Amino acid sequence: MPALVAGIRVAVLLRNVSARMGQVAMNYWLVKSEPSVWSWDQQVAKGAKGEAWTGVRNYTARQNLVAMKKGDKAFFYHSNEGKEIVGIAEIIKEAYPDPTDKTEKFVCVDIKADKPLKTPVTMAAIKADKKLADMALVKYSRLSVQPVTAEEWKLVCKMGGM
């Protein structure tokens, strides 16, 4: 996963350069949840106040949470059951200590549902598209919080009817 970590660092550096130049850069992400544990419908029900994205216990995923900025967008992916991107969420609060972590090593962010995809985009459809072969969802399928490139974001949104 060193290439993924390096990619995150580059994204953060580019954001910092853009911010210094007076431009606001947006990063894109993908967050995973098993629908039996936390579903898109439950996220939608939280409304504008959103919900803390807690329980992440992987260091690479933690670094991704730390890199998230208020206003960034994230695909909401149903893992294990469904295996599909079902909606778009927005980061509404940047990283802070995860209140569910007794070790005090991990962080969470707050997210709110933005909009559902018109058509869910399945893992099978993503794997079938050669343009998405390098997407973190394909290469690092077990990682629960992942970066998404702008090109991948546009393509998946198109696949989802957006």
TORKOL-4160 file (C-alpha; in steps of 0.2 Angstrom, whole numbers, padded with zeros to 4 digits, m for minus):
162
<pt num="1" X="0000" Y="0000" Z="0000"/>
<pt num="2" X="0015" Y="0012" Z="0000"/>
<pt num="3" X="0009" Y="0019" Z="m0018"/>
<pt num="4" X="m0008" Y="0022" Z="m0010"/>
<pt num="5" X="0000" Y="0032" Z="0004"/>
<pt num="6" X="0011" Y="0042" Z="m0008"/>
<pt num="7" X="m0005" Y="0046" Z="m0018"/>
<pt num="8" X="m0013" Y="0053" Z="m0003"/>
<pt num="9" X="0002" Y="0063" Z="0001"/>
<pt num="10" X="0002" Y="0070" Z="m0017"/>
<pt num="11" X="m0017" Y="0074" Z="m0015"/>
<pt num="12" X="m0014" Y="0084" Z="0001"/>
<pt num="13" X="0001" Y="0093" Z="m0006"/>
<pt num="14" X="m0009" Y="0098" Z="m0022"/>
<pt num="15" X="m0023" Y="0104" Z="m0011"/>
<pt num="16" X="m0011" Y="0115" Z="0000"/>
<pt num="17" X="m0004" Y="0123" Z="m0016"/>
<pt num="18" X="m0021" Y="0126" Z="m0023"/>
<pt num="19" X="m0026" Y="0134" Z="m0006"/>
<pt num="20" X="m0011" Y="0145" Z="m0007"/>
<pt num="21" X="m0016" Y="0151" Z="m0024"/>
<pt num="22" X="m0033" Y="0155" Z="m0019"/>
<pt num="23" X="m0041" Y="0140" Z="m0027"/>
<pt num="24" X="m0052" Y="0128" Z="m0017"/>
<pt num="25" X="m0048" Y="0110" Z="m0022"/>
<pt num="26" X="m0060" Y="0096" Z="m0019"/>
<pt num="27" X="m0054" Y="0078" Z="m0015"/>
<pt num="28" X="m0065" Y="0063" Z="m0018"/>
<pt num="29" X="m0067" Y="0048" Z="m0007"/>
<pt num="30" X="m0076" Y="0031" Z="m0005"/>
<pt num="31" X="m0082" Y="0025" Z="0012"/>
<pt num="32" X="m0089" Y="0008" Z="0015"/>
<pt num="33" X="m0102" Y="0001" Z="0027"/>
<pt num="34" X="m0111" Y="m0015" Z="0028"/>
<pt num="35" X="m0129" Y="m0011" Z="0026"/>
<pt num="36" X="m0134" Y="m0022" Z="0040"/>
<pt num="37" X="m0123" Y="m0011" Z="0051"/>
<pt num="38" X="m0125" Y="0006" Z="0044"/>
<pt num="39" X="m0135" Y="0008" Z="0028"/>
<pt num="40" X="m0137" Y="0023" Z="0015"/>
<pt num="41" X="m0155" Y="0024" Z="0021"/>
<pt num="42" X="m0149" Y="0027" Z="0039"/>
<pt num="43" X="m0137" Y="0040" Z="0033"/>
<pt num="44" X="m0150" Y="0049" Z="0024"/>
<pt num="45" X="m0161" Y="0048" Z="0039"/>
<pt num="46" X="m0148" Y="0058" Z="0049"/>
<pt num="47" X="m0152" Y="0073" Z="0038"/>
<pt num="48" X="m0141" Y="0089" Z="0037"/>
<pt num="49" X="m0133" Y="0085" Z="0054"/>
<pt num="50" X="m0125" Y="0070" Z="0047"/>
<pt num="51" X="m0116" Y="0056" Z="0058"/>
<pt num="52" X="m0099" Y="0053" Z="0064"/>
<pt num="53" X="m0090" Y="0040" Z="0053"/>
<pt num="54" X="m0083" Y="0030" Z="0068"/>
<pt num="55" X="m0075" Y="0013" Z="0070"/>
<pt num="56" X="m0061" Y="0014" Z="0057"/>
<pt num="57" X="m0046" Y="0003" Z="0064"/>
<pt num="58" X="m0034" Y="0003" Z="0049"/>
<pt num="59" X="m0020" Y="0015" Z="0049"/>
<pt num="60" X="m0021" Y="0018" Z="0030"/>
<pt num="61" X="m0039" Y="0022" Z="0031"/>
<pt num="62" X="m0035" Y="0033" Z="0046"/>
<pt num="63" X="m0023" Y="0043" Z="0036"/>
<pt num="64" X="m0037" Y="0045" Z="0023"/>
<pt num="65" X="m0049" Y="0051" Z="0036"/>
<pt num="66" X="m0036" Y="0064" Z="0042"/>
<pt num="67" X="m0034" Y="0070" Z="0023"/>
<pt num="68" X="m0052" Y="0073" Z="0021"/>
<pt num="69" X="m0058" Y="0091" Z="0021"/>
<pt num="70" X="m0075" Y="0099" Z="0024"/>
<pt num="71" X="m0084" Y="0100" Z="0008"/>
<pt num="72" X="m0075" Y="0084" Z="0000"/>
<pt num="73" X="m0087" Y="0072" Z="m0007"/>
<pt num="74" X="m0087" Y="0053" Z="m0004"/>
<pt num="75" X="m0096" Y="0038" Z="m0013"/>
<pt num="76" X="m0106" Y="0028" Z="0000"/>
<pt num="77" X="m0102" Y="0010" Z="m0004"/>
<pt num="78" X="m0112" Y="m0005" Z="0003"/>
<pt num="79" X="m0100" Y="m0019" Z="0006"/>
<pt num="80" X="m0103" Y="m0037" Z="0009"/>
<pt num="81" X="m0121" Y="m0036" Z="0005"/>
<pt num="82" X="m0125" Y="m0028" Z="m0012"/>
<pt num="83" X="m0107" Y="m0023" Z="m0016"/>
<pt num="84" X="m0112" Y="m0007" Z="m0024"/>
<pt num="85" X="m0110" Y="0012" Z="m0023"/>
<pt num="86" X="m0127" Y="0019" Z="m0019"/>
<pt num="87" X="m0125" Y="0037" Z="m0015"/>
<pt num="88" X="m0114" Y="0052" Z="m0013"/>
<pt num="89" X="m0110" Y="0059" Z="0005"/>
<pt num="90" X="m0102" Y="0075" Z="0010"/>
<pt num="91" X="m0088" Y="0078" Z="0023"/>
<pt num="92" X="m0096" Y="0091" Z="0035"/>
<pt num="93" X="m0083" Y="0090" Z="0049"/>
<pt num="94" X="m0064" Y="0086" Z="0048"/>
<pt num="95" X="m0055" Y="0073" Z="0058"/>
<pt num="96" X="m0056" Y="0072" Z="0076"/>
<pt num="97" X="m0053" Y="0058" Z="0089"/>
<pt num="98" X="m0065" Y="0044" Z="0087"/>
<pt num="99" X="m0075" Y="0042" Z="0103"/>
<pt num="100" X="m0077" Y="0024" Z="0101"/>
<pt num="101" X="m0058" Y="0021" Z="0101"/>
<pt num="102" X="m0052" Y="0017" Z="0118"/>
<pt num="103" X="m0034" Y="0017" Z="0112"/>
<pt num="104" X="m0035" Y="0035" Z="0107"/>
<pt num="105" X="m0026" Y="0031" Z="0091"/>
<pt num="106" X="m0040" Y="0033" Z="0078"/>
<pt num="107" X="m0050" Y="0047" Z="0071"/>
<pt num="108" X="m0067" Y="0050" Z="0063"/>
<pt num="109" X="m0076" Y="0063" Z="0052"/>
<pt num="110" X="m0094" Y="0068" Z="0051"/>
<pt num="111" X="m0103" Y="0065" Z="0035"/>
<pt num="112" X="m0120" Y="0068" Z="0028"/>
<pt num="113" X="m0129" Y="0061" Z="0014"/>
<pt num="114" X="m0129" Y="0072" Z="m0002"/>
<pt num="115" X="m0139" Y="0062" Z="m0015"/>
<pt num="116" X="m0142" Y="0044" Z="m0020"/>
<pt num="117" X="m0135" Y="0038" Z="m0037"/>
<pt num="118" X="m0150" Y="0036" Z="m0049"/>
<pt num="119" X="m0143" Y="0018" Z="m0053"/>
<pt num="120" X="m0132" Y="0010" Z="m0040"/>
<pt num="121" X="m0114" Y="0005" Z="m0047"/>
<pt num="122" X="m0109" Y="m0012" Z="m0043"/>
<pt num="123" X="m0092" Y="m0019" Z="m0040"/>
<pt num="124" X="m0094" Y="m0030" Z="m0055"/>
<pt num="125" X="m0098" Y="m0015" Z="m0066"/>
<pt num="126" X="m0083" Y="m0006" Z="m0059"/>
<pt num="127" X="m0071" Y="m0021" Z="m0062"/>
<pt num="128" X="m0078" Y="m0023" Z="m0080"/>
<pt num="129" X="m0073" Y="m0006" Z="m0084"/>
<pt num="130" X="m0054" Y="m0005" Z="m0089"/>
<pt num="131" X="m0053" Y="0013" Z="m0086"/>
<pt num="132" X="m0057" Y="0009" Z="m0067"/>
<pt num="133" X="m0044" Y="m0005" Z="m0066"/>
<pt num="134" X="m0032" Y="0006" Z="m0055"/>
<pt num="135" X="m0046" Y="0012" Z="m0043"/>
<pt num="136" X="m0043" Y="0009" Z="m0025"/>
<pt num="137" X="m0059" Y="m0001" Z="m0024"/>
<pt num="138" X="m0052" Y="m0014" Z="m0036"/>
<pt num="139" X="m0034" Y="m0014" Z="m0030"/>
<pt num="140" X="m0037" Y="m0013" Z="m0011"/>
<pt num="141" X="m0054" Y="m0019" Z="m0010"/>
<pt num="142" X="m0053" Y="m0022" Z="0009"/>
<pt num="143" X="m0049" Y="m0004" Z="0013"/>
<pt num="144" X="m0064" Y="0004" Z="0021"/>
<pt num="145" X="m0059" Y="0023" Z="0017"/>
<pt num="146" X="m0051" Y="0026" Z="0000"/>
<pt num="147" X="m0046" Y="0040" Z="m0011"/>
<pt num="148" X="m0055" Y="0042" Z="m0028"/>
<pt num="149" X="m0047" Y="0052" Z="m0042"/>
<pt num="150" X="m0057" Y="0065" Z="m0051"/>
<pt num="151" X="m0057" Y="0055" Z="m0067"/>
<pt num="152" X="m0064" Y="0040" Z="m0057"/>
<pt num="153" X="m0077" Y="0051" Z="m0049"/>
<pt num="154" X="m0083" Y="0057" Z="m0065"/>
<pt num="155" X="m0084" Y="0040" Z="m0073"/>
<pt num="156" X="m0093" Y="0032" Z="m0058"/>
<pt num="157" X="m0105" Y="0046" Z="m0057"/>
<pt num="158" X="m0109" Y="0044" Z="m0076"/>
<pt num="159" X="m0112" Y="0025" Z="m0073"/>
<pt num="160" X="m0123" Y="0030" Z="m0059"/>
<pt num="161" X="m0134" Y="0041" Z="m0070"/>
<pt num="162" X="m0128" Y="0057" Z="m0062"/>
